[in-house]
């Protein structure tokens, strides 16, 4: 089911998410999509993603919620 990023951040706060069928705004930022998986740790998410064999279109992996203190993303 399609969700906006605002709804995703609220529902999956503090979790890593794997999204497909993402929509972008005119600046190229993800504005929504379908969350296939959510997990408390990045490692758990990647393990679960490895089980998905079927390609489902454009996808996104990210962290929903406020970035914890001491964490940086590249």
CHARMM-style PDB file with segment names, atoms N, HN, CA, C and O in Angstrom:
ATOM      1  N   UNK     1       0.839  -1.168   0.000  1.00  0.00      PROA
ATOM      2  CA  UNK     1       0.000   0.000   0.000  1.00  0.00      PROA
ATOM      3  C   UNK     1       0.894   1.245   0.000  1.00  0.00      PROA
ATOM      4  O   UNK     1       1.837   1.328   0.787  1.00  0.00      PROA
ATOM      5  N   UNK     2       0.607   2.195  -0.862  1.00  0.00      PROA
ATOM      6  HN  UNK     2      -0.159   2.127  -1.501  1.00  0.00      PROA
ATOM      7  CA  UNK     2       1.373   3.437  -0.951  1.00  0.00      PROA
ATOM      8  C   UNK     2       1.167   4.267   0.312  1.00  0.00      PROA
ATOM      9  O   UNK     2       0.053   4.401   0.819  1.00  0.00      PROA
ATOM     10  N   UNK     3       2.283   4.822   0.807  1.00  0.00      PROA
ATOM     11  HN  UNK     3       3.187   4.713   0.395  1.00  0.00      PROA
ATOM     12  CA  UNK     3       2.250   5.714   1.963  1.00  0.00      PROA
ATOM     13  C   UNK     3       3.162   6.901   1.683  1.00  0.00      PROA
ATOM     14  O   UNK     3       4.157   6.771   0.969  1.00  0.00      PROA
ATOM     15  N   UNK     4       2.825   8.050   2.242  1.00  0.00      PROA
ATOM     16  HN  UNK     4       2.017   8.156   2.822  1.00  0.00      PROA
ATOM     17  CA  UNK     4       3.710   9.208   2.142  1.00  0.00      PROA
ATOM     18  C   UNK     4       4.872   9.018   3.106  1.00  0.00      PROA
ATOM     19  O   UNK     4       4.787   8.216   4.036  1.00  0.00      PROA
ATOM     20  N   UNK     5       5.965   9.759   2.886  1.00  0.00      PROA
ATOM     21  HN  UNK     5       6.035  10.410   2.131  1.00  0.00      PROA
ATOM     22  CA  UNK     5       7.105   9.673   3.795  1.00  0.00      PROA
ATOM     23  C   UNK     5       6.720  10.127   5.198  1.00  0.00      PROA
ATOM     24  O   UNK     5       7.239   9.594   6.179  1.00  0.00      PROA
ATOM     25  N   UNK     6       5.835  11.083   5.309  1.00  0.00      PROA
ATOM     26  HN  UNK     6       5.413  11.516   4.512  1.00  0.00      PROA
ATOM     27  CA  UNK     6       5.396  11.528   6.631  1.00  0.00      PROA
ATOM     28  C   UNK     6       4.718  10.388   7.385  1.00  0.00      PROA
ATOM     29  O   UNK     6       4.986  10.174   8.568  1.00  0.00      PROA
ATOM     30  N   UNK     7       3.836   9.654   6.695  1.00  0.00      PROA
ATOM     31  HN  UNK     7       3.618   9.828   5.735  1.00  0.00      PROA
ATOM     32  CA  UNK     7       3.152   8.519   7.331  1.00  0.00      PROA
ATOM     33  C   UNK     7       4.133   7.392   7.651  1.00  0.00      PROA
ATOM     34  O   UNK     7       4.026   6.744   8.692  1.00  0.00      PROA
ATOM     35  N   UNK     8       5.085   7.163   6.751  1.00  0.00      PROA
ATOM     36  HN  UNK     8       5.171   7.689   5.905  1.00  0.00      PROA
ATOM     37  CA  UNK     8       6.089   6.115   6.962  1.00  0.00      PROA
ATOM     38  C   UNK     8       6.940   6.456   8.175  1.00  0.00      PROA
ATOM     39  O   UNK     8       7.195   5.593   9.015  1.00  0.00      PROA
ATOM     40  N   UNK     9       7.384   7.710   8.274  1.00  0.00      PROA
ATOM     41  HN  UNK     9       7.177   8.411   7.591  1.00  0.00      PROA
ATOM     42  CA  UNK     9       8.212   8.102   9.411  1.00  0.00      PROA
ATOM     43  C   UNK     9       7.458   7.962  10.722  1.00  0.00      PROA
ATOM     44  O   UNK     9       8.049   7.600  11.739  1.00  0.00      PROA
ATOM     45  N   UNK    10       6.174   8.240  10.714  1.00  0.00      PROA
ATOM     46  HN  UNK    10       5.694   8.535   9.888  1.00  0.00      PROA
ATOM     47  CA  UNK    10       5.378   8.095  11.933  1.00  0.00      PROA
ATOM     48  C   UNK    10       5.190   6.630  12.300  1.00  0.00      PROA
ATOM     49  O   UNK    10       5.366   6.253  13.459  1.00  0.00      PROA
ATOM     50  N   UNK    11       4.839   5.808  11.333  1.00  0.00      PROA
ATOM     51  HN  UNK    11       4.697   6.113  10.391  1.00  0.00      PROA
ATOM     52  CA  UNK    11       4.547   4.395  11.597  1.00  0.00      PROA
ATOM     53  C   UNK    11       5.806   3.586  11.927  1.00  0.00      PROA
ATOM     54  O   UNK    11       5.771   2.711  12.791  1.00  0.00      PROA
ATOM     55  N   UNK    12       6.909   3.877  11.243  1.00  0.00      PROA
ATOM     56  HN  UNK    12       6.937   4.589  10.541  1.00  0.00      PROA
ATOM     57  CA  UNK    12       8.129   3.079  11.386  1.00  0.00      PROA
ATOM     58  C   UNK    12       9.242   3.840  12.104  1.00  0.00      PROA
ATOM     59  O   UNK    12      10.421   3.577  11.865  1.00  0.00      PROA
ATOM     60  N   UNK    13       8.892   4.761  12.962  1.00  0.00      PROA
ATOM     61  HN  UNK    13       7.935   4.975  13.157  1.00  0.00      PROA
ATOM     62  CA  UNK    13       9.875   5.572  13.670  1.00  0.00      PROA
ATOM     63  C   UNK    13      10.910   4.687  14.352  1.00  0.00      PROA
ATOM     64  O   UNK    13      10.563   3.757  15.079  1.00  0.00      PROA
ATOM     65  N   UNK    14      12.179   4.983  14.111  1.00  0.00      PROA
ATOM     66  HN  UNK    14      12.461   5.739  13.520  1.00  0.00      PROA
ATOM     67  CA  UNK    14      13.259   4.240  14.746  1.00  0.00      PROA
ATOM     68  C   UNK    14      13.603   2.929  14.071  1.00  0.00      PROA
ATOM     69  O   UNK    14      14.346   2.127  14.637  1.00  0.00      PROA
ATOM     70  N   UNK    15      13.080   2.687  12.870  1.00  0.00      PROA
ATOM     71  HN  UNK    15      12.477   3.339  12.410  1.00  0.00      PROA
ATOM     72  CA  UNK    15      13.332   1.436  12.163  1.00  0.00      PROA
ATOM     73  C   UNK    15      13.965   1.694  10.798  1.00  0.00      PROA
ATOM     74  O   UNK    15      13.817   2.770  10.218  1.00  0.00      PROA
ATOM     75  N   UNK    16      14.667   0.690  10.306  1.00  0.00      PROA
ATOM     76  HN  UNK    16      14.788  -0.183  10.777  1.00  0.00      PROA
ATOM     77  CA  UNK    16      15.164   0.694   8.941  1.00  0.00      PROA
ATOM     78  C   UNK    16      14.046   0.172   8.054  1.00  0.00      PROA
ATOM     79  O   UNK    16      13.327  -0.753   8.433  1.00  0.00      PROA
ATOM     80  N   UNK    17      13.898   0.767   6.871  1.00  0.00      PROA
ATOM     81  HN  UNK    17      14.482   1.519   6.564  1.00  0.00      PROA
ATOM     82  CA  UNK    17      12.809   0.369   5.977  1.00  0.00      PROA
ATOM     83  C   UNK    17      13.337   0.040   4.587  1.00  0.00      PROA
ATOM     84  O   UNK    17      14.347   0.586   4.144  1.00  0.00      PROA
ATOM     85  N   UNK    18      12.641  -0.855   3.916  1.00  0.00      PROA
ATOM     86  HN  UNK    18      11.821  -1.299   4.277  1.00  0.00      PROA
ATOM     87  CA  UNK    18      12.910  -1.212   2.520  1.00  0.00      PROA
ATOM     88  C   UNK    18      11.644  -0.899   1.749  1.00  0.00      PROA
ATOM     89  O   UNK    18      10.583  -1.466   2.012  1.00  0.00      PROA
ATOM     90  N   UNK    19      11.769   0.023   0.780  1.00  0.00      PROA
ATOM     91  HN  UNK    19      12.630   0.483   0.566  1.00  0.00      PROA
ATOM     92  CA  UNK    19      10.607   0.492   0.028  1.00  0.00      PROA
ATOM     93  C   UNK    19      10.745   0.158  -1.447  1.00  0.00      PROA
ATOM     94  O   UNK    19      11.853   0.046  -1.972  1.00  0.00      PROA
ATOM     95  N   UNK    20       9.606   0.000  -2.108  1.00  0.00      PROA
ATOM     96  HN  UNK    20       8.705   0.090  -1.682  1.00  0.00      PROA
ATOM     97  CA  UNK    20       9.546  -0.178  -3.557  1.00  0.00      PROA
ATOM     98  C   UNK    20       8.507   0.782  -4.117  1.00  0.00      PROA
ATOM     99  O   UNK    20       7.759   1.415  -3.371  1.00  0.00      PROA
ATOM    100  N   UNK    21       8.472   0.880  -5.433  1.00  0.00      PROA
ATOM    101  HN  UNK    21       9.079   0.366  -6.038  1.00  0.00      PROA
ATOM    102  CA  UNK    21       7.509   1.745  -6.126  1.00  0.00      PROA
ATOM    103  C   UNK    21       7.523   3.160  -5.544  1.00  0.00      PROA
ATOM    104  O   UNK    21       6.481   3.761  -5.282  1.00  0.00      PROA
ATOM    105  N   UNK    22       8.740   3.664  -5.354  1.00  0.00      PROA
ATOM    106  HN  UNK    22       9.586   3.175  -5.567  1.00  0.00      PROA
ATOM    107  CA  UNK    22       8.926   4.981  -4.748  1.00  0.00      PROA
ATOM    108  C   UNK    22       8.539   6.089  -5.718  1.00  0.00      PROA
ATOM    109  O   UNK    22       8.714   5.971  -6.931  1.00  0.00      PROA
ATOM    110  N   UNK    23       8.016   7.154  -5.158  1.00  0.00      PROA
ATOM    111  HN  UNK    23       7.874   7.250  -4.173  1.00  0.00      PROA
ATOM    112  CA  UNK    23       7.721   8.366  -5.921  1.00  0.00      PROA
ATOM    113  C   UNK    23       8.646   9.467  -5.423  1.00  0.00      PROA
ATOM    114  O   UNK    23       8.946   9.560  -4.233  1.00  0.00      PROA
ATOM    115  N   UNK    24       9.095  10.307  -6.372  1.00  0.00      PROA
ATOM    116  HN  UNK    24       8.851  10.231  -7.339  1.00  0.00      PROA
ATOM    117  CA  UNK    24      10.005  11.399  -6.045  1.00  0.00      PROA
ATOM    118  C   UNK    24       9.361  12.737  -6.392  1.00  0.00      PROA
ATOM    119  O   UNK    24       8.479  12.815  -7.247  1.00  0.00      PROA
ATOM    120  N   UNK    25       9.814  13.776  -5.720  1.00  0.00      PROA
ATOM    121  HN  UNK    25      10.530  13.712  -5.025  1.00  0.00      PROA
ATOM    122  CA  UNK    25       9.352  15.122  -6.060  1.00  0.00      PROA
ATOM    123  C   UNK    25      10.261  15.695  -7.149  1.00  0.00      PROA
ATOM    124  O   UNK    25      11.148  15.006  -7.653  1.00  0.00      PROA
ATOM    125  N   UNK    26      10.034  16.953  -7.503  1.00  0.00      PROA
ATOM    126  HN  UNK    26       9.313  17.512  -7.093  1.00  0.00      PROA
ATOM    127  CA  UNK    26      10.799  17.585  -8.578  1.00  0.00      PROA
ATOM    128  C   UNK    26      12.279  17.752  -8.244  1.00  0.00      PROA
ATOM    129  O   UNK    26      13.086  18.002  -9.139  1.00  0.00      PROA
ATOM    130  N   UNK    27      12.643  17.619  -6.981  1.00  0.00      PROA
ATOM    131  HN  UNK    27      11.987  17.416  -6.254  1.00  0.00      PROA
ATOM    132  CA  UNK    27      14.037  17.741  -6.543  1.00  0.00      PROA
ATOM    133  C   UNK    27      14.720  16.374  -6.435  1.00  0.00      PROA
ATOM    134  O   UNK    27      15.903  16.293  -6.104  1.00  0.00      PROA
ATOM    135  N   UNK    28      13.976  15.305  -6.715  1.00  0.00      PROA
ATOM    136  HN  UNK    28      13.015  15.370  -6.984  1.00  0.00      PROA
ATOM    137  CA  UNK    28      14.532  13.954  -6.642  1.00  0.00      PROA
ATOM    138  C   UNK    28      14.455  13.307  -5.281  1.00  0.00      PROA
ATOM    139  O   UNK    28      14.974  12.207  -5.096  1.00  0.00      PROA
ATOM    140  N   UNK    29      13.819  13.961  -4.319  1.00  0.00      PROA
ATOM    141  HN  UNK    29      13.397  14.855  -4.469  1.00  0.00      PROA
ATOM    142  CA  UNK    29      13.672  13.381  -2.979  1.00  0.00      PROA
ATOM    143  C   UNK    29      12.500  12.409  -2.956  1.00  0.00      PROA
ATOM    144  O   UNK    29      11.472  12.649  -3.589  1.00  0.00      PROA
ATOM    145  N   UNK    30      12.659  11.315  -2.224  1.00  0.00      PROA
ATOM    146  HN  UNK    30      13.493  11.121  -1.709  1.00  0.00      PROA
ATOM    147  CA  UNK    30      11.588  10.325  -2.078  1.00  0.00      PROA
ATOM    148  C   UNK    30      10.451  10.964  -1.285  1.00  0.00      PROA
ATOM    149  O   UNK    30      10.676  11.510  -0.204  1.00  0.00      PROA
ATOM    150  N   UNK    31       9.231  10.899  -1.819  1.00  0.00      PROA
ATOM    151  HN  UNK    31       9.048  10.456  -2.697  1.00  0.00      PROA
ATOM    152  CA  UNK    31       8.067  11.460  -1.121  1.00  0.00      PROA
ATOM    153  C   UNK    31       7.092  10.381  -0.671  1.00  0.00      PROA
ATOM    154  O   UNK    31       6.131  10.675   0.039  1.00  0.00      PROA
ATOM    155  N   UNK    32       7.326   9.131  -1.076  1.00  0.00      PROA
ATOM    156  HN  UNK    32       8.107   8.892  -1.653  1.00  0.00      PROA
ATOM    157  CA  UNK    32       6.450   8.046  -0.661  1.00  0.00      PROA
ATOM    158  C   UNK    32       6.762   6.768  -1.409  1.00  0.00      PROA
ATOM    159  O   UNK    32       7.627   6.729  -2.284  1.00  0.00      PROA
ATOM    160  N   UNK    33       6.037   5.720  -1.044  1.00  0.00      PROA
ATOM    161  HN  UNK    33       5.334   5.751  -0.334  1.00  0.00      PROA
ATOM    162  CA  UNK    33       6.222   4.420  -1.675  1.00  0.00      PROA
ATOM    163  C   UNK    33       5.545   3.347  -0.849  1.00  0.00      PROA
ATOM    164  O   UNK    33       4.726   3.625   0.028  1.00  0.00      PROA
ATOM    165  N   UNK    34       5.911   2.108  -1.155  1.00  0.00      PROA
ATOM    166  HN  UNK    34       6.576   1.882  -1.867  1.00  0.00      PROA
ATOM    167  CA  UNK    34       5.361   0.954  -0.442  1.00  0.00      PROA
ATOM    168  C   UNK    34       6.450   0.337   0.424  1.00  0.00      PROA
ATOM    169  O   UNK    34       7.506  -0.037  -0.086  1.00  0.00      PROA
ATOM    170  N   UNK    35       6.209   0.226   1.716  1.00  0.00      PROA
ATOM    171  HN  UNK    35       5.351   0.530   2.131  1.00  0.00      PROA
ATOM    172  CA  UNK    35       7.171  -0.398   2.621  1.00  0.00      PROA
ATOM    173  C   UNK    35       6.969  -1.911   2.565  1.00  0.00      PROA
ATOM    174  O   UNK    35       5.907  -2.425   2.917  1.00  0.00      PROA
ATOM    175  N   UNK    36       8.019  -2.616   2.113  1.00  0.00      PROA
ATOM    176  HN  UNK    36       8.882  -2.198   1.827  1.00  0.00      PROA
ATOM    177  CA  UNK    36       7.953  -4.085   2.073  1.00  0.00      PROA
ATOM    178  C   UNK    36       8.452  -4.702   3.368  1.00  0.00      PROA
ATOM    179  O   UNK    36       7.908  -5.696   3.849  1.00  0.00      PROA
ATOM    180  N   UNK    37       9.498  -4.098   3.929  1.00  0.00      PROA
ATOM    181  HN  UNK    37       9.940  -3.290   3.539  1.00  0.00      PROA
ATOM    182  CA  UNK    37      10.104  -4.633   5.146  1.00  0.00      PROA
ATOM    183  C   UNK    37      10.462  -3.508   6.090  1.00  0.00      PROA
ATOM    184  O   UNK    37      10.738  -2.389   5.657  1.00  0.00      PROA
ATOM    185  N   UNK    38      10.459  -3.797   7.361  1.00  0.00      PROA
ATOM    186  HN  UNK    38      10.235  -4.706   7.713  1.00  0.00      PROA
ATOM    187  CA  UNK    38      10.939  -2.868   8.380  1.00  0.00      PROA
ATOM    188  C   UNK    38      11.624  -3.695   9.461  1.00  0.00      PROA
ATOM    189  O   UNK    38      11.172  -4.788   9.802  1.00  0.00      PROA
ATOM    190  N   UNK    39      12.723  -3.159   9.998  1.00  0.00      PROA
ATOM    191  HN  UNK    39      13.090  -2.271   9.722  1.00  0.00      PROA
ATOM    192  CA  UNK    39      13.477  -3.881  11.019  1.00  0.00      PROA
ATOM    193  C   UNK    39      14.152  -2.882  11.945  1.00  0.00      PROA
ATOM    194  O   UNK    39      14.405  -1.739  11.564  1.00  0.00      PROA
ATOM    195  N   UNK    40      14.438  -3.316  13.153  1.00  0.00      PROA
ATOM    196  HN  UNK    40      14.232  -4.244  13.463  1.00  0.00      PROA
ATOM    197  CA  UNK    40      15.092  -2.455  14.142  1.00  0.00      PROA
ATOM    198  C   UNK    40      16.559  -2.213  13.804  1.00  0.00      PROA
ATOM    199  O   UNK    40      17.099  -1.168  14.166  1.00  0.00      PROA
ATOM    200  N   UNK    41      17.220  -3.149  13.121  1.00  0.00      PROA
ATOM    201  HN  UNK    41      16.781  -3.998  12.828  1.00  0.00      PROA
ATOM    202  CA  UNK    41      18.635  -2.962  12.786  1.00  0.00      PROA
ATOM    203  C   UNK    41      18.837  -3.073  11.275  1.00  0.00      PROA
ATOM    204  O   UNK    41      18.080  -3.737  10.567  1.00  0.00      PROA
ATOM    205  N   UNK    42      19.881  -2.403  10.817  1.00  0.00      PROA
ATOM    206  HN  UNK    42      20.496  -1.864  11.392  1.00  0.00      PROA
ATOM    207  CA  UNK    42      20.208  -2.441   9.391  1.00  0.00      PROA
ATOM    208  C   UNK    42      20.571  -3.867   8.971  1.00  0.00      PROA
ATOM    209  O   UNK    42      20.172  -4.318   7.897  1.00  0.00      PROA
ATOM    210  N   UNK    43      21.320  -4.569   9.808  1.00  0.00      PROA
ATOM    211  HN  UNK    43      21.644  -4.202  10.680  1.00  0.00      PROA
ATOM    212  CA  UNK    43      21.714  -5.941   9.492  1.00  0.00      PROA
ATOM    213  C   UNK    43      20.520  -6.859   9.329  1.00  0.00      PROA
ATOM    214  O   UNK    43      20.472  -7.671   8.405  1.00  0.00      PROA
ATOM    215  N   UNK    44      19.553  -6.730  10.231  1.00  0.00      PROA
ATOM    216  HN  UNK    44      19.592  -6.071  10.982  1.00  0.00      PROA
ATOM    217  CA  UNK    44      18.336  -7.549  10.140  1.00  0.00      PROA
ATOM    218  C   UNK    44      17.586  -7.246   8.852  1.00  0.00      PROA
ATOM    219  O   UNK    44      17.081  -8.155   8.193  1.00  0.00      PROA
ATOM    220  N   UNK    45      17.515  -5.968   8.496  1.00  0.00      PROA
ATOM    221  HN  UNK    45      17.925  -5.230   9.032  1.00  0.00      PROA
ATOM    222  CA  UNK    45      16.815  -5.592   7.267  1.00  0.00      PROA
ATOM    223  C   UNK    45      17.486  -6.227   6.060  1.00  0.00      PROA
ATOM    224  O   UNK    45      16.809  -6.795   5.202  1.00  0.00      PROA
ATOM    225  N   UNK    46      18.815  -6.137   5.984  1.00  0.00      PROA
ATOM    226  HN  UNK    46      19.364  -5.676   6.680  1.00  0.00      PROA
ATOM    227  CA  UNK    46      19.519  -6.702   4.837  1.00  0.00      PROA
ATOM    228  C   UNK    46      19.368  -8.216   4.768  1.00  0.00      PROA
ATOM    229  O   UNK    46      19.278  -8.776   3.675  1.00  0.00      PROA
ATOM    230  N   UNK    47      19.339  -8.883   5.907  1.00  0.00      PROA
ATOM    231  HN  UNK    47      19.412  -8.429   6.795  1.00  0.00      PROA
ATOM    232  CA  UNK    47      19.122 -10.336   5.907  1.00  0.00      PROA
ATOM    233  C   UNK    47      17.752 -10.673   5.334  1.00  0.00      PROA
ATOM    234  O   UNK    47      17.613 -11.609   4.546  1.00  0.00      PROA
ATOM    235  N   UNK    48      16.746  -9.908   5.731  1.00  0.00      PROA
ATOM    236  HN  UNK    48      16.860  -9.148   6.370  1.00  0.00      PROA
ATOM    237  CA  UNK    48      15.390 -10.160   5.237  1.00  0.00      PROA
ATOM    238  C   UNK    48      15.258  -9.798   3.764  1.00  0.00      PROA
ATOM    239  O   UNK    48      14.528 -10.452   3.019  1.00  0.00      PROA
ATOM    240  N   UNK    49      15.976  -8.740   3.344  1.00  0.00      PROA
ATOM    241  HN  UNK    49      16.569  -8.209   3.950  1.00  0.00      PROA
ATOM    242  CA  UNK    49      15.944  -8.346   1.933  1.00  0.00      PROA
ATOM    243  C   UNK    49      16.524  -9.447   1.041  1.00  0.00      PROA
ATOM    244  O   UNK    49      16.055  -9.663  -0.076  1.00  0.00      PROA
ATOM    245  N   UNK    50      17.542 -10.134   1.542  1.00  0.00      PROA
ATOM    246  HN  UNK    50      17.924  -9.958   2.450  1.00  0.00      PROA
ATOM    247  CA  UNK    50      18.189 -11.188   0.772  1.00  0.00      PROA
ATOM    248  C   UNK    50      17.206 -12.312   0.439  1.00  0.00      PROA
ATOM    249  O   UNK    50      17.405 -13.047  -0.529  1.00  0.00      PROA
ATOM    250  N   UNK    51      16.160 -12.443   1.230  1.00  0.00      PROA
ATOM    251  HN  UNK    51      15.998 -11.846   2.017  1.00  0.00      PROA
ATOM    252  CA  UNK    51      15.168 -13.485   0.996  1.00  0.00      PROA
ATOM    253  C   UNK    51      14.189 -13.121  -0.123  1.00  0.00      PROA
ATOM    254  O   UNK    51      13.475 -13.984  -0.634  1.00  0.00      PROA
ATOM    255  N   UNK    52      14.161 -11.859  -0.495  1.00  0.00      PROA
ATOM    256  HN  UNK    52      14.741 -11.159  -0.080  1.00  0.00      PROA
ATOM    257  CA  UNK    52      13.253 -11.411  -1.557  1.00  0.00      PROA
ATOM    258  C   UNK    52      13.948 -11.636  -2.897  1.00  0.00      PROA
ATOM    259  O   UNK    52      14.962 -11.000  -3.183  1.00  0.00      PROA
ATOM    260  N   UNK    53      13.420 -12.520  -3.706  1.00  0.00      PROA
ATOM    261  HN  UNK    53      12.595 -13.036  -3.474  1.00  0.00      PROA
ATOM    262  CA  UNK    53      14.063 -12.866  -4.962  1.00  0.00      PROA
ATOM    263  C   UNK    53      13.498 -12.104  -6.149  1.00  0.00      PROA
ATOM    264  O   UNK    53      14.183 -11.923  -7.155  1.00  0.00      PROA
ATOM    265  N   UNK    54      12.296 -11.672  -6.042  1.00  0.00      PROA
ATOM    266  HN  UNK    54      11.740 -11.819  -5.224  1.00  0.00      PROA
ATOM    267  CA  UNK    54      11.632 -11.053  -7.176  1.00  0.00      PROA
ATOM    268  C   UNK    54      11.908  -9.556  -7.223  1.00  0.00      PROA
ATOM    269  O   UNK    54      11.724  -8.858  -6.226  1.00  0.00      PROA
ATOM    270  N   UNK    55      12.348  -9.062  -8.374  1.00  0.00      PROA
ATOM    271  HN  UNK    55      12.498  -9.629  -9.184  1.00  0.00      PROA
ATOM    272  CA  UNK    55      12.557  -7.617  -8.516  1.00  0.00      PROA
ATOM    273  C   UNK    55      11.198  -6.944  -8.612  1.00  0.00      PROA
ATOM    274  O   UNK    55      10.338  -7.382  -9.377  1.00  0.00      PROA
ATOM    275  N   UNK    56      10.998  -5.877  -7.837  1.00  0.00      PROA
ATOM    276  HN  UNK    56      11.697  -5.521  -7.216  1.00  0.00      PROA
ATOM    277  CA  UNK    56       9.681  -5.255  -7.739  1.00  0.00      PROA
ATOM    278  C   UNK    56       9.666  -3.790  -8.156  1.00  0.00      PROA
ATOM    279  O   UNK    56       8.717  -3.080  -7.824  1.00  0.00      PROA
ATOM    280  N   UNK    57      10.661  -3.320  -8.856  1.00  0.00      PROA
ATOM    281  HN  UNK    57      11.432  -3.897  -9.126  1.00  0.00      PROA
ATOM    282  CA  UNK    57      10.672  -1.923  -9.265  1.00  0.00      PROA
ATOM    283  C   UNK    57      11.613  -1.100  -8.409  1.00  0.00      PROA
ATOM    284  O   UNK    57      12.339  -1.651  -7.582  1.00  0.00      PROA
ATOM    285  N   UNK    58      11.611   0.234  -8.599  1.00  0.00      PROA
ATOM    286  HN  UNK    58      11.021   0.682  -9.272  1.00  0.00      PROA
ATOM    287  CA  UNK    58      12.520   1.093  -7.848  1.00  0.00      PROA
ATOM    288  C   UNK    58      12.344   0.913  -6.342  1.00  0.00      PROA
ATOM    289  O   UNK    58      11.221   0.842  -5.843  1.00  0.00      PROA
ATOM    290  N   UNK    59      13.458   0.840  -5.631  1.00  0.00      PROA
ATOM    291  HN  UNK    59      14.370   0.898  -6.036  1.00  0.00      PROA
ATOM    292  CA  UNK    59      13.378   0.618  -4.191  1.00  0.00      PROA
ATOM    293  C   UNK    59      14.228   1.632  -3.434  1.00  0.00      PROA
ATOM    294  O   UNK    59      15.016   2.370  -4.026  1.00  0.00      PROA
ATOM    295  N   UNK    60      14.056   1.653  -2.127  1.00  0.00      PROA
ATOM    296  HN  UNK    60      13.416   1.053  -1.646  1.00  0.00      PROA
ATOM    297  CA  UNK    60      14.741   2.593  -1.253  1.00  0.00      PROA
ATOM    298  C   UNK    60      14.965   1.923   0.084  1.00  0.00      PROA
ATOM    299  O   UNK    60      14.073   1.259   0.611  1.00  0.00      PROA
ATOM    300  N   UNK    61      16.145   2.095   0.630  1.00  0.00      PROA
ATOM    301  HN  UNK    61      16.870   2.635   0.202  1.00  0.00      PROA
ATOM    302  CA  UNK    61      16.449   1.644   1.978  1.00  0.00      PROA
ATOM    303  C   UNK    61      16.835   2.886   2.764  1.00  0.00      PROA
ATOM    304  O   UNK    61      17.682   3.664   2.327  1.00  0.00      PROA
ATOM    305  N   UNK    62      16.226   3.068   3.902  1.00  0.00      PROA
ATOM    306  HN  UNK    62      15.538   2.436   4.257  1.00  0.00      PROA
ATOM    307  CA  UNK    62      16.534   4.250   4.702  1.00  0.00      PROA
ATOM    308  C   UNK    62      16.107   4.061   6.141  1.00  0.00      PROA
ATOM    309  O   UNK    62      15.596   3.009   6.526  1.00  0.00      PROA
ATOM    310  N   UNK    63      16.320   5.079   6.911  1.00  0.00      PROA
ATOM    311  HN  UNK    63      16.735   5.933   6.599  1.00  0.00      PROA
ATOM    312  CA  UNK    63      15.978   5.072   8.328  1.00  0.00      PROA
ATOM    313  C   UNK    63      14.830   6.038   8.537  1.00  0.00      PROA
ATOM    314  O   UNK    63      14.931   7.207   8.162  1.00  0.00      PROA
ATOM    315  N   UNK    64      13.752   5.579   9.123  1.00  0.00      PROA
ATOM    316  HN  UNK    64      13.670   4.630   9.428  1.00  0.00      PROA
ATOM    317  CA  UNK    64      12.587   6.433   9.374  1.00  0.00      PROA
ATOM    318  C   UNK    64      12.687   6.996  10.784  1.00  0.00      PROA
ATOM    319  O   UNK    64      12.818   6.243  11.749  1.00  0.00      PROA
ATOM    320  N   UNK    65      12.626   8.271  10.899  1.00  0.00      PROA
ATOM    321  HN  UNK    65      12.520   8.882  10.115  1.00  0.00      PROA
ATOM    322  CA  UNK    65      12.668   8.902  12.211  1.00  0.00      PROA
ATOM    323  C   UNK    65      13.882   9.783  12.378  1.00  0.00      PROA
ATOM    324  O   UNK    65      14.676   9.962  11.455  1.00  0.00      PROA
ATOM    325  N   UNK    66      14.012  10.328  13.568  1.00  0.00      PROA
ATOM    326  HN  UNK    66      13.367  10.182  14.318  1.00  0.00      PROA
ATOM    327  CA  UNK    66      15.126  11.207  13.894  1.00  0.00      PROA
ATOM    328  C   UNK    66      16.407  10.396  13.971  1.00  0.00      PROA
ATOM    329  O   UNK    66      16.436   9.321  14.571  1.00  0.00      PROA
ATOM    330  N   UNK    67      17.459  10.911  13.365  1.00  0.00      PROA
ATOM    331  HN  UNK    67      17.435  11.784  12.878  1.00  0.00      PROA
ATOM    332  CA  UNK    67      18.739  10.220  13.380  1.00  0.00      PROA
ATOM    333  C   UNK    67      19.286  10.242  14.816  1.00  0.00      PROA
ATOM    334  O   UNK    67      19.398  11.306  15.425  1.00  0.00      PROA
ATOM    335  N   UNK    68      19.626   9.051  15.355  1.00  0.00      PROA
ATOM    336  HN  UNK    68      19.534   8.187  14.861  1.00  0.00      PROA
ATOM    337  CA  UNK    68      20.134   8.997  16.727  1.00  0.00      PROA
ATOM    338  C   UNK    68      21.447   9.781  16.859  1.00  0.00      PROA
ATOM    339  O   UNK    68      22.229   9.863  15.912  1.00  0.00      PROA
ATOM    340  N   UNK    69      21.672  10.345  18.029  1.00  0.00      PROA
ATOM    341  HN  UNK    69      21.036  10.278  18.798  1.00  0.00      PROA
ATOM    342  CA  UNK    69      22.893  11.082  18.296  1.00  0.00      PROA
ATOM    343  C   UNK    69      24.091  10.147  18.124  1.00  0.00      PROA
ATOM    344  O   UNK    69      24.069   9.007  18.587  1.00  0.00      PROA
ATOM    345  N   UNK    70      25.123  10.635  17.462  1.00  0.00      PROA
ATOM    346  HN  UNK    70      25.141  11.561  17.087  1.00  0.00      PROA
ATOM    347  CA  UNK    70      26.325   9.836  17.256  1.00  0.00      PROA
ATOM    348  C   UNK    70      26.284   8.979  16.012  1.00  0.00      PROA
ATOM    349  O   UNK    70      27.241   8.254  15.742  1.00  0.00      PROA
ATOM    350  N   UNK    71      25.198   9.037  15.235  1.00  0.00      PROA
ATOM    351  HN  UNK    71      24.421   9.627  15.454  1.00  0.00      PROA
ATOM    352  CA  UNK    71      25.075   8.267  14.000  1.00  0.00      PROA
ATOM    353  C   UNK    71      25.203   9.213  12.829  1.00  0.00      PROA
ATOM    354  O   UNK    71      24.630  10.302  12.838  1.00  0.00      PROA
ATOM    355  N   UNK    72      25.960   8.801  11.810  1.00  0.00      PROA
ATOM    356  HN  UNK    72      26.426   7.916  11.803  1.00  0.00      PROA
ATOM    357  CA  UNK    72      26.121   9.612  10.603  1.00  0.00      PROA
ATOM    358  C   UNK    72      25.842   8.738   9.388  1.00  0.00      PROA
ATOM    359  O   UNK    72      26.112   7.537   9.401  1.00  0.00      PROA
ATOM    360  N   UNK    73      25.303   9.346   8.348  1.00  0.00      PROA
ATOM    361  HN  UNK    73      25.084  10.321   8.338  1.00  0.00      PROA
ATOM    362  CA  UNK    73      25.021   8.645   7.100  1.00  0.00      PROA
ATOM    363  C   UNK    73      25.866   9.241   5.999  1.00  0.00      PROA
ATOM    364  O   UNK    73      26.074  10.454   5.961  1.00  0.00      PROA
ATOM    365  N   UNK    74      26.354   8.406   5.107  1.00  0.00      PROA
ATOM    366  HN  UNK    74      26.185   7.421   5.138  1.00  0.00      PROA
ATOM    367  CA  UNK    74      27.119   8.867   3.956  1.00  0.00      PROA
ATOM    368  C   UNK    74      26.293   8.741   2.702  1.00  0.00      PROA
ATOM    369  OT1 UNK    74      26.764   9.081   1.616  1.00  0.00      PROA
TER     370      UNK     74
END
